[in-house]
Amino acid sequence: MSEVFILAQHLDGSIAGVTFELATLGARAGKVTALILAELGAGDALAAQMNTGPISKVIVVENSDFSKYGVAAAADALGHLVKSHQPTAFLIASSAFGKEVAGCVAVISDSGIITDAVDLAADLTATQIVFGGSTTVRSRISHGCSIVTVRPNSVSADLATCTPSIEKLEIAINEVAKKALTLSIRPPIKGGRPDLTEANIIVSGGRGTNGDFGPVEEFADALGAAVGASRAATDAGWYPHSFQVGQTGKTVSPSLYVACGISGAIQHRAGMQTSKTIVVINKDPEAPIFEIADFGVVGDLFNVLPQASVGVRARKG
């Protein structure tokens, strides 16, 4: 049976949920082997968390060079594993780090790459939503290992209990990968809300907020959701650019996306159109975003959101 690699994504000692989504997709094409790149002494605790999903094997590589040399060191180690094991496919989360690593591994292993897939068939045909969400493309890599980056929340993860075998490997990082040294790392500032790219629910605000994201944040907190913003809102300085959803921002695929005061320019739609359910709140009934809405409310967000927040909290008891 074919072997499919997935890269386990982790932060602060915890395996990210997207890892199990990758395993679910990978199991369609073969036996799943999860790769964990960790600092010295951290691999065992991470491997212990790989106990759900269709994962047959876990390979742990510990090396202090990963923090020193970043993407280059990670790609060098992963490229070595791809060339030595020759998996049929290698699935990686479509984060900024993931896509950069995937591109480097594709070069190292002389393989093809597809980015931002939202689905993967058993024959490794990947589905992408392109041209601002207007076109669906299905394609398959014809040379080398099929390296595919997958958008988080594109598939419901299989969380059945598993007991994979665990193997620890030592891989020396090539000197060529050590030409850029990381001098310091500033961890992202965390709030009480979920990470935007992995959130199951997102509430986004746009030009219609007039710079006041208070009602948007209040409704997001009532739902336990992440907060996003359109480019118009971030360009105006109303919300940090790191929260921008769209073609030049973050691409998201939550179960529920609530767009508040967002007109629906093609740039924004490209970043959220694959959301499972889209709710639109806009006082302009002709706003283009209503074209892709599952549910719509024609009204002022400053009137609608406070009432919605009260309603959600009342339902929660």
VOPA-609249 format. One record per residue (C-alpha): x, y negated, z negated. Coordinates in steps of 0.25 Angstrom, whole numbers, plus 5000, padded with zeros to 4 digits. Each point is the difference from the previous one (the first is absolute). Example, Ala and Ser with C-alpha at 12.3 -4.5 7.8 and 13.67 -1.06 7.14 Angstrom:
! VOPA-609249
504950184969500649865002
END
This chain:
! VOPA-609249
500050005000500549865003500649914989499549864998500849904992499349894992500849894993499549994985499849854997500249964986500149884991500449984985500050164998498750035006499650075013499149915009498750055004500349985015501050124999498950104998499249945012501350025008500050154995498550015004500349965014501350085001499350134996499249995013501350035008500850094990500650034987500349874992501349974994500149874992501349924999500349924988501149905000500449964986501049944991500950094992499250074989498649965005499750115010499550114990498949904994499549965014500050155005499250044988498949915006499950075013499050104995498849965008499750015015500450105011501549994997500850135001501449944997500749884993501449965004500749914990501249915004500649924988501049905004500449864993500349955015498549995002499949874991501349955005499850015015498550005002499450045013501350045006500350104990498650064999500050015016501450075000499550104990498750035007500650005013501050114995498850084995499249995013501250045008500350124991498650054998499449965013498649984996498949995010499549874994500449894990498949924993500349874993499149894994499849885009500649904989501149905004501150104994499350125007500049945014501449954999500550144995499250075010500649925011501450034995499850154999499450005014501349945005500950094992499250135004499849965014498550014998498749935004499249914991498649964998499649894990498749964993499350135003498650014994499850155003500850125004499550135007500650144999500749995013500749874994499249905009499949874992498949905001500349854999499149885000500749905009499849865007499449944988499150124997499349995014500750135005500250144995501250075005500350154998501550045003501050114997501550004999500750085011501450004995500750044987499350004987498649935000500349884990498649944997499749894990498650004994499249894995499650024985498550044998499950055014499650144994499450064988501150074992499850154997500350004985499950154998501050064990501350055006501350064995501149975010501450054999501049894997501449995006501149904996501049965010501249915000500349925012501249915002499649865006500849975012500949884999499449935012498749994991500749934990500449875007498949924993500050004985498749964992500549904989498749994993498650045000498849924996498850094997498749955005499149924990498950094996498649964995498850084996499550035014500350115009501149995011499449945012500550115010499550114992498849954994498750075002499249874999500449865005499349874999500649895009499849855001500249915012499849865004498650004994500650004986500549865002501250044992499250054988500250154998499450004987498750075004500850105009500950044989498850014990499350095009501250095003500250014985498650054998500250105011501450044995500549965014501249935006500049865006500349965014500149885008499949965015501149935007499249875000500050004984501550044999500449905010499349894992500750044988498750054993500650144997501450065001500450065013500250134994498550024999499849975015499250115007500150005016500950025011501149924995499750044985499650134994499250115007499050064991499050125001499250004987498750074997499349864998500549875006499249874996500349885009499649874993500049875008500850065011499649975015500650135005501149965010500650115007501349994992499350034987499150115006501350075005500450024985498750054994499150055011500350154996499449984987498950104997498949904996500149855003499149904993500049865005499549874992500049885009499149885001500250005015499150115006500849995013501350034994500750105008500350094988498550045000500350085012500750114993499349994986499250124995499349904990499949855001499549894991499849865007500249914988501049914993501050084993500049914988498550044998500150145004501350054993499649964986498750075000500750125006501050004989498949994990499250125007501350095000500349984986498650024996500050135007501250054993499449974987
END
